[in-house]
Each structure stands twice: as structure tokens, then as C-alpha cells.
Amino acid sequence: MRHAQLGLGAALLVAACRPTTAPAPATVPPVTVGRRTATPAPLPPIPLVQGPLAPRIVYPQQNQLIQSKDSTFVLGSVGNGRATATINGLPIKVQPNGAYLAFVPNPPPTAPQYELVAVLGTDTARATQPVRVAGMLPVVPDSLKPPPAIVVDTTPTWVVLGDSISAATDTDRVVIGRPSPNETYRWFLLPGTRAQLTARFPGYARVRIDSALQIWVSAVDAKTLANDTIAPHRIAGNSRVVPSPGWSDLIIPINERPAFFVEEKDRSIELTLYDTRGNTDLVNYPTTDSLIKYVEWDQERNDRVHYTVRLSQAPFGFLAFYENGAFVLRVRRPPVIVGTGLRPLAGLTIAVDPGHPPGGATGPTGLYEADAVLPVGLILKQMLEARGATVLMTRSTRDPVDLALRPILARRAGAHAFISLHYDAYGDGVNPFTRPNGVEVYFYRPHSEPLARAVQSALVSYQPLPDQGVDYRSLAVVRNSWMPAVLVEGGVIIIPEQENAMKTPEFQARYARSIADGLETFFRNFRIQ
């Protein structure tokens, strides 16, 4: 299930779908290395299960607030594929393994529950799931609702963002800036950056980062300084370009951390420093390195300076940090592809991230997403190593791994690509019977878009699921700027036919091979450029 702000309904689905127990990861099947087949194999048939009646509602969870207006999906199993079943009196389809997925009306506030009745011959079994629905809570008319709780502060109060004004250099810890409270991520600022506090909102603080721009940050990231703090006067001085084997640094001396924004273009990187004046009379370049060809700058506003960093090729990755009295934009070099045309991954490091736990979705028979993608990750590791790559696994057990730590592990390992493996689900009110229920790949940084397309192309070549394309989205694990990073949704786990396939070694191997082939296609193109 994707990592993002998917709304409260999706968040509740994640919470509801966490099982107390889950099956152990499947044994990794033998792996052969070869090119993709011409057509994908069909999904395997669902096996017949003839156990005792055991009706179970997996979703919604007990006493969960249903977020949809009038209808939502309900999923679970009844224990026997020959049984018939109803939910609140409406007949539903039972799969051969006893699983079901239904889209039914929300129960009325006077009887807020789903009653699942399973019948097999003369046997009948019931399961009742109490929930909360609209109408149980008092509805407050808009005219009586209080105005937004924004408290405007007109005093010149200064705050330090993040840890402290003397925060050590840490390219992994950032302070998130948003256009408005609860809206999407837009700015990624360095801890220790000073800004003027202008307003507060529950859970958020608004800060002015230059005379023309105010953004919102988490309230805990805005620590108030003394009222008599002197306002920052940032001056960007003469700069230099310093090459290293794996990257090239643009070093801009500046007296304290600025708020900034980085935007990638085809063969350039645009850098904006807020609340800063430019005084760059000289940019020193190395003689023998031309990754950074030259740097242009202009004073866009009285307190905003803009740099255009011209490159000899498209950006592969970058980092921004403050160190030794200078702002550093580190531009990563693409890897040198040393393998033959048939082994473009030889010598590269690939980070494989089996998504979750914590969080994640669950299928009708209780297959937990984190357990479903782990064997795919282990198969992918074998495949990539067979093709000459070194593989970093963010996890290889069922133990939880913090979401923010996963891309950090990849950066510290010097990974050349980051792949996060997932299966999808929906939030309340989405009718899965009207959805494509296919596969898709997410990216955030422009340098990740070619990898997303290569993986998606391979995925639809192997799996018999609809092609839902590639998507730009601000997801936690793909915001990594140091390497191409994508999140792959290899199917929809709440669909009974797909959940059943996800348990099979063949489906898992096809998912893994699509990733391996997509990576090969992506890195083989570097040889052509």
C-alpha cells in the first residue's frame, strides 16, 4: 500500500488491515536469469477450500468510522468455497477459497453494524461487526462552525527550524514545508534554519522564509528564540566547484543556513536561496571535470538569489547541505556501466525495500501486505545478484523498519537505485468493481521518471493485470534525491483473485523479474547516452 497522505479513510484501512498474526514469508524458489517472455501468464485459479464455516470480516475493523457517504467495500472470508453468504441481507459472491469482496450500502445509524451470514447446506454461521457511520455523530452546520484556528503573530518572533541553531550536518534529517496546513510537501529545509514566525494553526506554524514567501511547518519543528534575536543577513559569496570521484560539489559560502528550493531540469539544476543576497563575483571551476559546466546566478528579488547549475548531462541525483560555513549542492555522477550489454547491473548497488511494517493492507483471507512483498524482495535479491549487482535489503525479516530510515539506509550504502515493493488497497467509498485494479509505479524526482517507466513497462509485460501507468507523487520513500527511486504497486491485495496469486511462487517471481528487467533497461541506457 502506498505511503502518502491518502486521507483518513485510507489510513483507517491500513490500521484495520493489520493482522495479529500473519503467515511466514514463502520459501524463495530457484531463480533463472533470462529475458522476459512474450506474454504474461494468467492468474492462477483459486483453489477450492472445503473447511468448516468460519465467517470473518477483515475490513472494516470493529467500531471503525466509515468515511464514505453511502457505500463502501467489505472483505473477508467464510471458510468454505461452497458456501453462500449475505451481508446485511444482500447476497455476495464467495470465491472457491471462501474469500469474498463486496460493495454494499453503509448500515443505518440505528443499526450500525455489518452482519455476515454464511450458509452451507443445513449449517448457518454468523459474524457481526459493529462500526460507526455518519449520523451517529452530531452534524454542526457550517454557519455554526468556528473560524479556522489561525493565530496571527505580528511580533518579530524568530524560530529555528528542526533540532537547533547549531545542528550538525545531516543530509537525512529535513524539515518539511507546505503551502498550507495538511497540504502536500513542497520544501525540504535543513535543521537549524532560522525564519520568522507569523502565525500558528493546530499542529502547524507559519514562517516567512523571505519577503514574498510564507510556508507552513510542523509546530514541533518551529522552536521560538528570544524576541530580541537579530534577523539573519545572509550573503552568498564567491563560489567554487570541487570534483570528487562520485560527485561534484558547488560550494557557496554563506554566513548561515538558508531556506532553499532545488528543481531539476533536463541538463541543469535550479537552486533558489531565500532571504539571501548574492555577492558572487567569482565561480572557480576545476580544469579536468565538466559535470558542472558553469553556474549562472541572478538576484530575483531583494532577498532571493537564484542559481542555474548547467550540467553536461541529465541529473542522476543530488544532495543539499550546510557544512563549514557554506551551502553545498552535491551533484551525483551517474554510475559507470562496466558490465557488457547483457549485464548492465554488474558492479551496481541496488536497494530493495519490501514495504511495511508498520502499516500495510490485508487481503480477504488475511494475507498481510508486508508478508506478501517480502518473498518478492528476496527473489529479487537473488535475481539482481545473479546479474552482478550488490543488493541492500532494507529488511529481510518481518520486523518493522521505520519508514524514514529506509531511504537513509540506501543513501549510506551508496545505492544507485531504490525500489520499494508494495501491493495496493483502497479507502472507504471506492468501488473496487469499477476500478482497473492493475499495476502502477510512483516517482517523485525527475531523475526517477525513466526508471519508473522502465519498471512499469516490464511489469505489464509479465503480469496479467491492467496497466495503470506511472504517477508523480510525493511519497516518503521516493523523495530521496540521491538516487533514482520508485515505489511499485504490483497488484491490489484486496481483490480475491490477486490475493490468491500473491501467495504463489510464480506470481512472486514474475513481479521480481519485472523489477530486475526494468532496472537493466534503465541502466543500459546510460551506455547509449
ABEGO torsion letter per residue (X at the ends): XBBBBAEAAAAAAAAAABBABBBBBBBBBBBBBBBBBABBBBBBBBBBBBBBBBBBBAOBBBGBBBABAABBBBBEBAGBAABBBBBGGBBBBBBAAGBBBBBBBBBBAABBBBBBBBBBEABBBBBBBBBBBBGABBBBBAAABBBBBBBBBABBBBBBBEABAABBBBAABBBBBBABBGBBBABBBBBGBBBBBABBBBGBBBBBABAABBBBBBAAABBBBBAABBBBBBBBBBBBBBBBAABBBBBBBBABBBBBBBBBBAABBBBBBBGBBBABABBBBBAABAABABBBBBBABAABBBBBBBBABBBAEBBBBBBGGBBBBBBBBBBBBABBAABAABGBBBBBBBBOOBEEBBBAAGBBAAAAAAAAAAAAAAAAAAAGBBBBBABABABBBBAAAAAAAAAAAGBABBBBBBBBBBBBGBBAAABAGBBBBBBABAAAAAAAAAAAAAAAAABBBBBAEBBBBBBAAAABAABBBBBBBAEBAABAAAAAAAABAAAAAAAAAAAAAAAAAAAAAAAAX
